[in-house]
């Protein structure tokens, strides 16, 4: 079939000329493509891999080990900062130095970017930050502005060692307050107060206090008069008196951290226990003739069983305990008290009578009552004797308010910020 003839007019001829393959155009395209590929990908990759001797391979973190490493603090992480490639050849795809805690992964993009050439996903952050919760409970708030916000929206990396700090300050000053300045309008059910400026106009925090109902707590703001119901008697003014209190080694001036010691993370205080903090002064001895013998700091039944067994053993075995006490008082006296109780072994009656007298002294006068609310109770009628102390008078010690976190929502760790001034 004959090819259609091109018209002879000038416009048609020019169109036909432009449509003809340009001599060498394909070769020129490949040359330009290869040049761009070489300059922007191959050479920077070789620089990152150390082909030019500019990168210290020993400083890099293997890709299969990045999630096994702990986040390092400022001073230690700074020493592992990624070395620069010669001429900063990787600058075209590297948006900047990582934050201090992430600098040990500067050569391992997969530590945060699970997909190549894609932004960091929330799931990537949660690989390490498992304990971080949503900014707002998604079951209570369905606002798309919050539920669709990524972690990296606020916590932006690649801004230098202190980039996250500076970025968070930026959000604290403006973006956060933009929503929180009238939080009640957006979320009427919230208990959060309005915050017009997080640095200069933040309301007092709320602390968690125990109520009279066991296991029930309430949140109270610090600007109110705080009081917590507790059955434990502990007069701070007595223990922190300027002249000191009578201790095993004489006068001892107490300070707050004698009892209140922070845990390793600096987030909470270690529990205060009788054994570690109280028993050195408030001993649980009951018989002056045997200063080293003490009842356990446990249940009422354990105390009564110990007393019943002790005086029964002394009576049955004929142990000679007729000497007067020649050592310091062994009862849990209030600091400064020097009264000395008589020896119950030398008292009248049988082993049961002596055990009952020692129990009365311990529960109601010199021991338990010093720190606890104690009340005498009647034994259950017709109850069979199941333990040695069941035939003695019975007492009930009010349950002590369990130690709890006063700011349960606080996540701040002093240990993690130990490198900060």
C-alpha positions as CSV (number, residue, x, y, z in Angstrom):
1,X,0.0,0.0,0.0
2,X,1.4,3.4,-1.0
3,X,2.4,5.8,1.9
4,X,0.3,9.0,2.0
5,X,2.1,11.8,0.4
6,X,3.1,14.7,2.7
7,X,1.7,18.0,1.6
8,X,4.2,20.4,0.1
9,X,3.2,23.5,2.1
10,X,5.8,24.8,4.6
11,X,3.9,24.0,7.7
12,X,3.4,20.4,6.8
13,X,7.0,20.1,5.9
14,X,8.2,21.6,9.2
15,X,5.9,19.2,11.2
16,X,7.3,16.2,9.3
17,X,10.8,17.4,10.0
18,X,10.2,17.7,13.7
19,X,8.7,14.2,13.8
20,X,11.7,12.6,12.4
21,X,14.1,10.9,15.0
22,X,16.8,13.3,16.1
23,X,20.2,12.0,15.3
24,X,21.8,10.9,18.6
25,X,18.9,11.9,20.8
26,X,18.5,8.5,22.5
27,X,22.3,8.4,23.2
28,X,22.1,11.9,24.7
29,X,19.2,10.9,26.9
30,X,21.0,7.9,28.3
31,X,24.1,10.0,28.9
32,X,22.2,12.5,30.9
33,X,20.3,9.8,32.8
34,X,23.5,8.0,33.7
35,X,25.2,11.2,34.8
36,X,22.3,12.1,37.2
37,X,22.2,8.5,38.5
38,X,25.9,8.5,39.1
39,X,26.0,11.9,40.8
40,X,22.9,11.6,43.0
41,X,22.8,7.8,43.8
42,X,25.9,5.7,43.1
43,X,28.6,8.1,44.3
44,X,26.7,9.1,47.5
45,X,26.0,5.4,48.2
46,X,29.7,4.6,47.8
47,X,30.5,7.4,50.1
48,X,28.1,6.1,52.7
49,X,29.6,2.6,52.4
50,X,33.1,3.9,53.0
51,X,34.5,3.4,49.6
52,X,36.2,6.7,49.8
53,X,37.6,6.1,53.3
54,X,35.4,8.8,54.9
55,X,33.1,6.8,57.0
56,X,34.1,4.7,60.0
57,X,32.4,1.3,59.4
58,X,32.9,0.3,63.0
59,X,30.6,3.2,64.1
60,X,27.7,1.9,62.2
61,X,24.9,-0.2,63.6
62,X,24.0,-3.4,61.7
63,X,20.5,-3.3,60.2
64,X,19.5,-6.6,62.0
65,X,20.5,-5.3,65.4
66,X,19.0,-1.8,65.5
67,X,15.9,-2.8,67.6
68,X,18.0,-4.6,70.1
69,X,19.9,-1.5,71.3
70,X,18.7,0.7,74.1
71,X,18.2,4.4,73.5
72,X,21.4,6.2,74.6
73,X,21.6,9.4,76.6
74,X,23.0,12.6,75.2
75,X,26.7,12.3,76.1
76,X,27.0,8.7,75.1
77,X,24.9,9.1,71.9
78,X,26.9,12.1,70.8
79,X,30.0,10.0,70.7
80,X,28.3,7.6,68.2
81,X,27.1,10.4,65.9
82,X,27.3,9.4,62.2
83,X,30.5,10.6,60.5
84,X,30.1,12.9,57.6
85,X,30.7,11.5,54.1
86,X,33.4,13.3,52.1
87,X,31.9,16.5,50.7
88,X,28.6,15.7,52.4
89,X,27.7,13.6,49.3
90,X,24.7,12.1,51.1
91,X,23.2,15.5,51.9
92,X,20.7,15.3,49.0
93,X,18.7,12.6,50.6
94,X,19.7,13.1,54.3
95,X,17.4,15.8,55.8
96,X,19.8,16.4,58.7
97,X,21.4,15.0,61.9
98,X,19.2,12.8,64.1
99,X,18.2,13.7,67.6
100,X,20.5,12.8,70.5
101,X,18.7,9.6,71.5
102,X,18.6,8.3,67.9
103,X,22.1,9.2,66.7
104,X,23.4,5.6,67.2
105,X,21.2,4.6,64.3
106,X,22.3,7.4,61.9
107,X,23.6,4.8,59.3
108,X,20.5,2.5,59.7
109,X,17.5,4.2,58.1
110,X,15.5,1.0,58.5
111,X,15.6,1.5,62.3
112,X,12.7,4.0,61.8
113,X,11.7,3.8,58.1
114,X,10.2,0.4,57.6
115,X,9.6,1.2,54.0
116,X,12.2,2.8,51.7
117,X,11.6,6.4,50.7
118,X,8.5,6.8,52.9
119,X,7.9,8.8,56.1
120,X,8.0,7.2,59.5
121,X,4.9,5.4,60.6
122,X,3.5,5.2,64.1
123,X,4.1,1.5,64.1
124,X,7.8,2.1,63.5
125,X,7.9,4.4,66.6
126,X,6.1,1.9,68.8
127,X,8.7,-0.8,68.2
128,X,10.8,0.9,70.8
129,X,8.3,3.2,72.5
130,X,5.9,0.4,73.5
131,X,4.7,2.1,76.7
132,X,3.7,5.4,75.0
133,X,0.0,5.9,74.8
134,X,-2.2,8.0,72.6
135,X,-2.3,11.7,73.4
136,X,-6.1,11.3,73.9
137,X,-8.0,8.2,74.5
138,X,-9.4,7.2,71.1
139,X,-12.5,5.7,72.7
140,X,-13.5,9.1,74.1
141,X,-12.4,11.5,71.4
142,X,-13.0,10.8,67.7
143,X,-11.8,14.1,66.4
144,X,-9.9,13.4,63.1
145,X,-7.4,16.1,63.9
146,X,-6.2,14.0,66.8
147,X,-6.9,10.4,65.7
148,X,-5.2,10.9,62.4
149,X,-2.2,12.8,63.7
150,X,1.1,10.9,63.5
151,X,3.7,10.7,66.2
152,X,6.2,12.5,63.8
153,X,3.8,15.4,63.4
154,X,5.0,16.8,66.7
155,X,8.1,14.8,67.3
156,X,10.1,15.6,64.2
157,X,13.6,14.1,63.8
158,X,16.5,15.1,61.6
159,X,16.7,18.5,63.2
160,X,20.0,18.1,65.0
161,X,20.9,16.7,68.4
162,X,18.4,19.0,70.2
163,X,15.8,19.1,67.4
164,X,13.1,17.2,69.3
165,X,13.5,19.5,72.3
166,X,13.3,22.7,70.2
167,X,10.3,21.3,68.2
168,X,8.5,20.3,71.4
169,X,9.0,23.8,72.8
170,X,7.6,25.2,69.6
171,X,4.5,23.0,69.9
172,X,4.2,23.7,73.6
173,X,4.1,27.5,73.0
174,X,1.7,27.6,70.1
175,X,0.2,24.5,68.6
176,X,-0.8,22.8,71.8
177,X,-2.3,26.0,73.2
178,X,-4.3,26.5,70.1
179,X,-6.5,23.6,71.1
180,X,-6.1,23.7,74.9
181,X,-6.9,27.4,75.3
182,X,-10.6,26.6,75.2
183,X,-10.5,22.8,75.6
184,X,-14.0,22.8,77.2
185,X,-15.6,24.0,74.0
186,X,-14.0,21.2,72.0
187,X,-14.5,18.4,74.6
188,X,-17.1,19.4,77.2
189,X,-16.6,16.2,79.2
190,X,-12.9,16.7,79.8
191,X,-11.6,17.2,83.3
192,X,-8.6,19.1,81.9
193,X,-8.5,22.8,82.6
194,X,-7.9,25.4,79.9
195,X,-4.2,26.2,79.1
196,X,-3.5,29.4,77.3
197,X,0.2,29.1,77.6
198,X,2.0,25.9,78.6
199,X,5.1,27.8,79.9
200,X,3.5,30.7,81.7
201,X,-0.2,29.9,82.2
202,X,-0.6,26.3,83.1
203,X,-3.0,25.3,85.9
204,X,-1.9,23.2,88.9
205,X,-1.7,19.5,88.4
206,X,-4.0,17.0,90.1
207,X,-2.7,14.5,92.6
208,X,-4.3,11.2,93.4
209,X,-5.3,10.8,97.1
210,X,-6.9,7.8,98.9
211,X,-10.4,8.2,100.2
212,X,-12.0,6.5,103.3
213,X,-13.1,3.6,101.1
214,X,-10.3,1.1,100.6
215,X,-8.9,1.1,97.1
216,X,-10.9,4.2,96.0
217,X,-8.9,7.3,95.0
218,X,-9.8,10.8,94.0
219,X,-7.9,13.4,92.0
220,X,-7.5,16.8,93.6
221,X,-5.7,19.9,92.3
222,X,-2.7,21.2,94.1
223,X,-4.3,24.6,94.6
224,X,-6.7,23.1,97.1
225,X,-6.0,22.1,100.7
226,X,-4.8,18.5,100.5
227,X,-5.6,15.8,103.1
228,X,-5.5,12.1,102.8
229,X,-7.3,9.7,105.1
230,X,-4.9,7.1,106.5
231,X,-4.9,4.9,109.5
232,X,-1.2,5.0,110.0
233,X,0.0,7.4,112.7
234,X,3.1,9.2,111.7
235,X,3.7,12.6,113.2
236,X,6.3,14.3,110.9
237,X,6.8,17.1,113.4
238,X,8.0,14.6,116.0
239,X,10.4,12.7,113.7
240,X,11.8,15.9,112.0
241,X,12.3,17.8,115.2
242,X,15.4,20.1,115.0
243,X,17.1,18.5,118.0
244,X,16.8,15.0,116.6
245,X,15.1,11.9,118.0
246,X,16.4,9.1,120.3
247,X,17.8,6.3,118.1
248,X,19.8,3.2,118.7
249,X,23.0,5.3,118.6
250,X,21.8,8.3,120.5
251,X,20.3,11.4,119.1
252,X,19.6,11.2,115.4
253,X,18.5,14.1,113.2
254,X,16.2,12.8,110.5
255,X,15.6,14.2,107.1
256,X,13.0,13.4,104.4
257,X,15.1,11.0,102.4
258,X,15.7,8.8,105.4
259,X,12.4,7.2,104.5
260,X,11.5,8.6,101.1
261,X,14.0,7.2,98.6
262,X,13.5,7.6,94.8
263,X,13.6,4.4,92.7
264,X,16.2,3.9,90.1
265,X,14.3,5.7,87.4
266,X,13.5,8.7,89.6
267,X,9.8,8.4,88.8
268,X,8.4,7.0,92.0
269,X,9.5,6.5,95.6
270,X,10.5,3.1,97.0
271,X,8.0,1.6,99.5
272,X,8.5,2.6,103.1
273,X,8.8,-0.6,105.2
274,X,8.9,-1.4,108.9
275,X,12.0,-3.5,108.5
276,X,14.1,-0.9,106.5
277,X,12.9,2.4,107.9
278,X,11.2,2.0,111.4
279,X,12.3,-1.1,113.3
280,X,15.7,0.2,114.2
281,X,14.0,2.6,116.7
282,X,10.6,1.0,117.0
283,X,11.5,-2.5,118.0
284,X,8.9,-5.2,118.4
285,X,10.3,-6.7,121.6
286,X,7.9,-7.9,124.3
287,X,9.9,-9.5,127.1
288,X,12.5,-7.4,128.9
289,X,14.3,-10.4,130.1
290,X,15.0,-11.5,126.5
291,X,15.8,-8.2,124.6
292,X,16.6,-9.9,121.3
293,X,13.2,-11.7,121.0
294,X,10.6,-9.8,118.9
295,X,7.2,-10.5,117.4
296,X,6.8,-10.4,113.6
297,X,5.5,-7.3,112.0
298,X,2.6,-9.2,110.4
299,X,-1.0,-10.1,111.2
300,X,-2.6,-10.0,114.6
301,X,-2.7,-13.8,114.6
302,X,1.0,-14.1,114.0
303,X,1.8,-11.8,116.9
304,X,-0.6,-13.6,119.3
305,X,0.7,-17.1,118.2
306,X,4.3,-15.9,118.9
307,X,3.5,-14.7,122.4
308,X,1.5,-17.8,123.3
309,X,4.2,-20.2,122.0
310,X,7.0,-18.2,123.8
311,X,5.5,-18.2,127.3
312,X,4.3,-21.8,127.0
313,X,7.8,-22.9,126.0
314,X,9.3,-21.0,128.9
315,X,6.9,-22.5,131.4
316,X,7.1,-26.1,130.1
317,X,10.9,-26.1,129.6
318,X,11.7,-24.3,132.8
319,X,13.9,-21.8,131.1
320,X,15.4,-19.5,133.9
321,X,14.4,-16.0,132.9
322,X,14.3,-14.5,136.4
323,X,17.0,-11.8,135.9
324,X,15.9,-8.2,135.4
325,X,16.5,-6.5,132.1
326,X,19.9,-4.9,132.0
327,X,19.8,-3.6,128.5
328,X,18.0,-0.7,126.9
329,X,14.2,-0.7,126.7
330,X,13.0,-3.1,124.0
331,X,9.4,-1.9,123.6
332,X,8.4,0.3,120.7
333,X,8.3,3.4,122.8
334,X,7.6,6.8,121.2
335,X,10.9,8.6,120.7
336,X,12.0,10.3,124.0
337,X,10.1,7.9,126.3
338,X,12.2,6.0,128.8
339,X,9.5,4.0,130.7
340,X,10.5,0.4,131.4
341,X,7.8,-2.4,131.4
342,X,8.0,-5.2,134.0
343,X,9.1,-8.7,133.0
344,X,6.0,-10.8,132.2
345,X,7.9,-14.0,132.9
346,X,8.1,-12.9,136.5
347,X,4.4,-12.0,136.6
348,X,1.6,-14.1,138.3
349,X,-0.4,-16.7,136.6
350,X,0.2,-19.4,134.0
351,X,1.7,-19.1,130.5
352,X,-1.7,-18.0,129.1
353,X,-2.0,-15.2,131.6
354,X,1.5,-14.0,131.0
355,X,1.0,-14.1,127.2
356,X,-2.2,-12.1,127.5
357,X,-0.5,-9.5,129.7
358,X,2.3,-9.1,127.2
359,X,-0.2,-8.9,124.3
360,X,-2.2,-6.2,126.1
361,X,1.0,-4.2,126.7
362,X,2.2,-4.6,123.1
363,X,-1.1,-3.9,121.3
364,X,-2.6,-1.1,123.5
365,X,0.3,0.7,125.3
366,X,3.8,0.5,123.9
367,X,3.8,-1.3,120.5
368,X,1.2,-1.5,117.8
369,X,-0.9,1.5,119.0
370,X,2.1,3.8,118.6
371,X,1.7,3.7,114.8
372,X,-1.7,2.0,114.2
373,X,-5.3,2.3,115.0
374,X,-6.0,-0.7,117.3
375,X,-9.3,-1.9,118.7
376,X,-10.1,-4.9,120.9
377,X,-12.6,-7.3,119.4
378,X,-14.6,-10.2,120.7
379,X,-13.7,-13.7,119.5
380,X,-16.3,-15.5,117.5
381,X,-18.6,-17.5,119.8
382,X,-18.2,-21.3,119.6
383,X,-15.2,-21.0,117.3
384,X,-12.8,-23.9,117.6
385,X,-9.2,-23.2,118.6
386,X,-7.1,-23.5,115.4
387,X,-4.0,-21.6,116.4
388,X,-2.0,-21.2,119.7
389,X,-3.0,-17.6,120.1
390,X,-6.8,-18.2,119.7
391,X,-7.3,-18.5,123.5
392,X,-5.9,-15.0,124.1
393,X,-7.7,-11.6,123.9
394,X,-8.1,-10.5,120.3
395,X,-7.3,-7.2,118.6
396,X,-7.9,-5.7,115.2
397,X,-5.5,-3.3,113.5
398,X,-7.1,-1.0,111.0
399,X,-5.8,-1.6,107.4
400,X,-3.1,0.9,106.4
401,X,-3.8,2.9,103.2
402,X,-1.8,1.2,100.5
403,X,1.1,3.2,99.0
404,X,0.2,4.5,95.6
405,X,1.3,6.9,93.0
406,X,0.2,10.5,93.6
407,X,0.6,11.4,89.9
408,X,-0.2,8.2,88.1
409,X,-0.3,9.8,84.7
410,X,3.2,11.2,85.0
411,X,5.7,9.6,82.7
412,X,8.7,11.7,83.4
413,X,11.9,9.8,84.2
414,X,14.8,11.5,85.9
415,X,17.1,8.7,84.9
416,X,16.4,9.3,81.2
417,X,17.2,13.0,81.6
418,X,20.4,12.5,83.7
419,X,22.5,14.0,81.0
420,X,20.6,17.3,81.1
421,X,21.9,20.1,83.3
